[in-house]
Amino acid sequence: MKSSDIDQELFTESYCKVCSAQLISESQRVAHYESRKHASKVRLYYMLHPIDGGCPAKKLRSENVGII
């Protein structure tokens, strides 16, 4: 599953699944999707649900192995 496919499932014109927000009007939708609160929840969501399906903790550990 590609990132764009996941985005279409999470962010629709009437509902934001990440924030559990019902979006009734165009102005409400624009305001929500441009808000800092939404952006921080999306960042957290993608940190906890990596696109490749791997465990986030293992992925972070394996990326940091050669740094020290």
NUPA-720240 format. One record per residue (C-alpha): x, y, z. Coordinates in pm, whole numbers, padded with zeros to 5 digits, always signed. Example, Ala and Ser with C-alpha at 12.3 -4.5 7.8 and 13.67 -1.06 7.14 Angstrom:
# NUPA-720240
+01230-00450+00780;+01367-00106+00714;
***
This chain:
# NUPA-720240
+00000+00000+00000;+00142+00338-00102;+00150+00651+00114;-00105+00826-00110;-00348+00533-00069;-00317+00558+00309;-00364+00936+00297;-00691+00898+00102;-00821+00659+00368;-00722+00886+00657;-00811+01228+00520;-01143+01261+00339;-01346+01571+00260;-01587+01499+00546;-01376+01323+00811;-01020+01317+00946;-00958+00970+01092;-00631+01074+01259;-00802+01346+01464;-01151+01189+01470;-01286+01518+01337;-01612+01552+01145;-01566+01821+00876;-01895+01974+00771;-01806+02275+00556;-01526+02368+00315;-01398+02640+00549;-01393+02399+00844;-01208+02139+00634;-00943+02389+00522;-00897+02527+00873;-00862+02177+01018;-00615+02040+00765;-00398+02354+00792;-00396+02359+01173;-00089+02290+01387;-00287+02048+01604;-00371+01834+01298;-00010+01846+01174;+00127+01727+01509;-00126+01442+01527;-00035+01336+01172;+00337+01334+01260;+00266+01122+01567;+00044+00887+01365;+00315+00825+01104;+00577+00772+01377;+00358+00506+01537;+00235+00354+01208;+00529+00333+00966;+00426+00293+00601;+00643-00019+00554;+00458-00193+00839;+00768-00248+01051;+00796-00193+01423;+00878+00176+01486;+01114+00101+01779;+01313-00158+01583;+01335+00073+01285;+01474+00357+01498;+01727+00125+01665;+01851-00015+01333;+01893+00337+01188;+02107+00444+01486;+02338+00140+01497;+02627+00289+01298;+02610+00639+01447;+02807+00586+01771;
***
